[in-house]
Amino acid sequence: MESILRVKNLKKYYKENKAINGLSFDLYKGEILGFLGPNGAGKSTTINILSTILKHDEGEIKFFGRDIKDNKKWIKSQLGIVPQELAIFEEIPAYKNVEFFTSLYGLRGKELRNAVLEALKMVGLEDKKDSKPLTFSGGMKRRLNIACAIAHKPKILILDEPTVGIDPQSRNHILESIKKLRDNGTTIIYTTHYMEEVEEIADRIVIMDSGTKVAEGTIAELMESYRNTRMYKISIDSTSLSPIYKNKIKYDFLYEIEGIQKVVFADNCFSITTIKEIENLDKIILSLIDRNLKISHITSEEGNLEMIFLKLTGKKLRD
Amino acid sequence: MILWTLIKQDFRNLITTPVIVTVCMFYPWLLVGMFGFIFSSLYGGDGVTSYDYYGVTMILYLIISSVTVTPNTFMENKLRQGNIRIAYAPVSKVSIYMSKIISSYLFVGISFSIHMMIMNYFKIVNFGGDNFSYILVLFMVFLLFTVTLGGAVCVILKTEELTNMVLSNISSILAVLSGMFFPVDSLGKVVSNLSNLSPLKWILNSSFRIIYDNNFENYIAIIFGLILLSIASLIIMHMNYKPEDYI
């Protein structure tokens, strides 16, 4: 496959803090690359660097073989960006929004009109083209946000959590639109907090944590690497949780049990990654009961992306 | 072409901002009418009415208050969102900030010019009669300075609240010191000396000299000084404006 974006050893510092620390990956033509990472992993910083808005400190970025440093304007013309925040003017009609932003890419006249209408149709807002975004639901605004980024037909579309806080219907519409764009030849970088979205649309995944890449591959490849693991989710009755906070009891004791690889505690729930062949659930339960922790619910999962993510980063995706 | 597209959009944004529309459309008449009426008994002896005096001073006051218009086009919450996407487009940073300066200048300049022309034509306010065009040029150059200064301060401070607070306070202090609301010479020598340092007072004095004495002393120097200060503000803006600060 042809690599149209190559990122090598990317570094970005904010004073002492390394926001991006040696990130490398490729983006191949026609794919949807899922970008996953907990908050603070460096996803948005990476996207701002790729969109040429933010300067990087070290490393190399090449779009279509051209270095980002010397070809900013040209690279910008090849990109469509859907930022996390809505980037639209709420006081002017949807059509005028898309028309204005698309005209900044040099489109004029009939070509511009057609492009705007096509983009609005793609996101299902053609009926609302004369309405102001002020009157739109959150989901409709998000769809308009996407329309503004795709009307000039970018070769690469970068979406930074485009479905945050919207209704399932709008989310489905957005995901379908993204798949359609991919099928029409657009290459896509997609960051999200929703694991199921990545599983649904991404061809490959890059998992980031603390400014660096911790895993990369297709979902099948990542699953294969972790096919011998299982995750128990053990919910704890909140009335029994006070010792954990008051006495600062950590859950290192769980690592003493054979087979356990990773333990994360969040939202009153232990997420425990363990080797599948080793039956250790009884020991885990006994260990928790010994510490006066009341178990309210237990589930067992095998081979899903969330488990892989948890194991790699030690955090839940929405942390 | 891109710059023109940006200017049109920024102009459209200004038109849909109620506060700015109110200030530009109604405040000149409101302030001139109000101050003119309240102090009407104190004027009129030598042919200068309170409306003549407060017509000039209040338009100047509104021009210096326009220092907050440019920051609004950069950082007002509802506009900030759209500005983010402009930064992602293949548009130079010069086009981005220049469009905001030019649109602010055009919007405020056109509205105040129309008010001044109407007030002058119908003799509601004496803006110089035959010398009206000189007064208009002086005021519009002063406006150029205020919109560029607003832009320079906002790219340095980077937050709307702080920028508005700083600029509003500075413009109010300069306005009070200039004596446009009430004479400050009677407040003591220190205040009087400070008053002479207010550029607004220089412009005010120059305006009245042109209107009533046909005296153009310091006119060119003030115009030239304001243009130089505007250029300095633009240079500060160019050096400090970073699109990523608004993301």
HADDOCK unambig.tbl for C-alpha pairs under 7 A between the chains (distance, minus, plus):
assign (segid A and resid 51 and name CA) (segid B and resid 88 and name CA) 6.63 0.50 0.50
assign (segid A and resid 53 and name CA) (segid B and resid 88 and name CA) 6.88 0.50 0.50
assign (segid A and resid 53 and name CA) (segid B and resid 243 and name CA) 6.83 0.50 0.50
assign (segid A and resid 53 and name CA) (segid B and resid 244 and name CA) 5.60 0.50 0.50
assign (segid A and resid 54 and name CA) (segid B and resid 244 and name CA) 6.11 0.50 0.50
assign (segid A and resid 73 and name CA) (segid B and resid 90 and name CA) 5.01 0.50 0.50
assign (segid A and resid 76 and name CA) (segid B and resid 88 and name CA) 6.73 0.50 0.50
assign (segid A and resid 76 and name CA) (segid B and resid 89 and name CA) 5.95 0.50 0.50
assign (segid A and resid 76 and name CA) (segid B and resid 90 and name CA) 5.13 0.50 0.50
assign (segid A and resid 77 and name CA) (segid B and resid 89 and name CA) 6.76 0.50 0.50
assign (segid A and resid 77 and name CA) (segid B and resid 90 and name CA) 5.55 0.50 0.50
assign (segid A and resid 81 and name CA) (segid B and resid 88 and name CA) 6.95 0.50 0.50
assign (segid A and resid 86 and name CA) (segid B and resid 81 and name CA) 6.15 0.50 0.50
assign (segid A and resid 87 and name CA) (segid B and resid 81 and name CA) 4.44 0.50 0.50
assign (segid A and resid 87 and name CA) (segid B and resid 82 and name CA) 4.61 0.50 0.50
assign (segid A and resid 87 and name CA) (segid B and resid 84 and name CA) 5.94 0.50 0.50
assign (segid A and resid 87 and name CA) (segid B and resid 85 and name CA) 5.52 0.50 0.50
assign (segid A and resid 88 and name CA) (segid B and resid 81 and name CA) 5.77 0.50 0.50
assign (segid A and resid 88 and name CA) (segid B and resid 82 and name CA) 4.35 0.50 0.50
assign (segid A and resid 89 and name CA) (segid B and resid 78 and name CA) 6.76 0.50 0.50
assign (segid A and resid 89 and name CA) (segid B and resid 79 and name CA) 6.30 0.50 0.50
assign (segid A and resid 89 and name CA) (segid B and resid 81 and name CA) 6.80 0.50 0.50
assign (segid A and resid 89 and name CA) (segid B and resid 82 and name CA) 5.06 0.50 0.50
assign (segid A and resid 90 and name CA) (segid B and resid 78 and name CA) 6.84 0.50 0.50
assign (segid A and resid 104 and name CA) (segid B and resid 2 and name CA) 6.17 0.50 0.50
assign (segid A and resid 104 and name CA) (segid B and resid 89 and name CA) 6.36 0.50 0.50
assign (segid A and resid 105 and name CA) (segid B and resid 89 and name CA) 6.73 0.50 0.50
assign (segid A and resid 105 and name CA) (segid B and resid 90 and name CA) 6.54 0.50 0.50
